[in-house]
Amino acid sequence: MTATIIEIGTLITRDPNLRNGIPIIAGTATSVQRIVALYKQGNSAEEIAADLDHLTLAQVYAALTYYHANRAEIEADLAAEQAEYEQLAALNQIR
C-alpha cells in the first residue's frame, strides 16, 4: 500500500471569485481567517477539525501554518472584518 503524497502548497488557495480572494482551504469555502479565529479563541487544531468535520487535520494545520507565515496579512483581514462588524452593529443599534 502506497501513501498519497500531498504537496502542502496545494492546501491553501486564493480565487478572486470566491470570498473576495481571501485565502481559503482548497476545495472548500472555509477561510484561513475562520480557522485562525477559532484558534485564537483557544481551540486546538484537533478541536477545530472535529468541529468542522468537512476539514482534515492536515487542512487545519495548513491554515494555521499559512497564518503564522503571513500573520500581518491575516491580522489585518481580521481587524477589517471586526471593524465592519462593529460598524454594522452600531447602525443596527441606532434603528
C-alpha positions as CSV (number, residue, x, y, z in Angstrom):
1,M,0.0,0.0,0.0
2,T,1.5,3.3,-1.0
3,A,0.7,6.6,0.7
4,T,-0.6,9.5,-1.4
5,I,1.7,12.4,-1.2
6,I,0.0,15.8,-0.8
7,E,2.0,18.9,-1.7
8,I,1.4,21.3,1.2
9,G,1.2,24.3,-1.2
10,T,-2.0,22.8,-2.7
11,L,-3.9,23.0,0.6
12,I,-4.5,26.8,0.6
13,T,-5.7,28.8,-2.4
14,R,-7.0,32.1,-3.5
15,D,-9.7,32.7,-6.1
16,P,-10.9,36.2,-6.8
17,N,-14.3,34.7,-7.5
18,L,-14.5,33.1,-4.0
19,R,-14.7,35.2,-0.8
20,N,-13.2,38.2,-2.5
21,G,-9.9,36.4,-3.0
22,I,-9.0,35.8,0.7
23,P,-7.0,32.7,1.4
24,I,-9.2,29.6,1.8
25,I,-8.7,25.9,2.3
26,A,-8.6,24.4,-1.2
27,G,-11.8,22.6,-2.2
28,T,-13.9,24.4,0.5
29,A,-15.2,27.8,1.2
30,T,-13.6,27.8,4.6
31,S,-11.3,30.8,5.1
32,V,-7.9,30.8,6.8
33,Q,-9.4,33.6,8.9
34,R,-12.2,31.4,10.2
35,I,-9.6,28.8,11.3
36,V,-7.5,31.5,13.0
37,A,-10.5,33.0,14.8
38,L,-11.3,29.6,16.3
39,Y,-7.6,29.0,17.1
40,K,-7.4,32.4,18.9
41,Q,-10.5,31.5,20.9
42,G,-8.4,28.7,22.4
43,N,-9.4,25.8,20.2
44,S,-6.7,23.3,19.3
45,A,-6.2,22.2,15.7
46,E,-7.7,18.8,16.7
47,E,-10.8,20.5,18.1
48,I,-11.2,22.7,15.0
49,A,-11.0,19.6,12.7
50,A,-13.6,17.8,14.9
51,D,-16.0,20.8,14.9
52,L,-15.6,21.5,11.2
53,D,-15.8,17.9,10.2
54,H,-15.5,18.7,6.5
55,L,-11.9,19.5,7.1
56,T,-9.0,17.2,7.7
57,L,-6.4,17.8,10.5
58,A,-3.9,18.5,7.7
59,Q,-6.1,21.2,6.2
60,V,-6.4,22.9,9.6
61,Y,-2.7,22.8,10.2
62,A,-2.1,24.2,6.7
63,A,-4.4,27.1,7.5
64,L,-2.5,27.7,10.8
65,T,0.8,27.5,9.0
66,Y,-0.4,30.0,6.4
67,Y,-1.4,32.3,9.3
68,H,2.0,32.0,11.0
69,A,3.8,32.6,7.8
70,N,1.6,35.6,6.8
71,R,0.5,36.9,10.2
72,A,0.4,40.6,9.2
73,E,-2.0,39.9,6.3
74,I,-4.4,37.7,8.3
75,E,-4.4,40.0,11.3
76,A,-5.2,43.0,9.0
77,D,-8.0,41.0,7.5
78,L,-9.4,40.0,10.9
79,A,-9.2,43.7,12.1
80,A,-11.0,44.9,9.0
81,E,-13.7,42.2,9.5
82,Q,-14.1,43.2,13.2
83,A,-14.4,46.9,12.2
84,E,-17.0,46.1,9.7
85,Y,-18.9,44.0,12.2
86,E,-18.8,46.9,14.8
87,Q,-20.0,49.4,12.2
88,L,-22.9,47.2,11.2
89,A,-23.8,46.6,14.9
90,A,-23.7,50.3,15.6
91,L,-26.0,51.0,12.7
92,N,-28.5,48.4,13.9
93,Q,-28.5,49.9,17.4
94,I,-29.4,53.3,16.0
95,R,-32.6,52.0,14.5
